[in-house]
Amino acid sequence: MADAPVLAALSVETWLNTYIRAGLGPVMAEYVLREFSPEAMAQAISAEQITVAQGDGGITGYARARHDQAAPGGGCVKTRPYLRV
């Protein structure tokens, strides 16, 4: 759980850099802060498999995988990679 704030910050940075091109409104800001809060990340850590990439300066990325849900394509695992490059 100690990594939750770091994973939350990395998630916010990755999400904003990926999806926000023309400005950020209140609805999207509230979504990002809710979905990627340290509390939400702590809950994800306890409920999912989190694989963390570590660099010399700290965490550089992570992938989330859930094994308790069927994947839409069948026979595969849904993952969400969050990488800082």
Summary of the structure (lengths in Angstrom):
residues: 85
radius of gyration: 13.7
end to end distance: 23.8
largest distance: 38.3
contacts: 191
relative contact order: 0.19
helix: 42%
strand: 24%
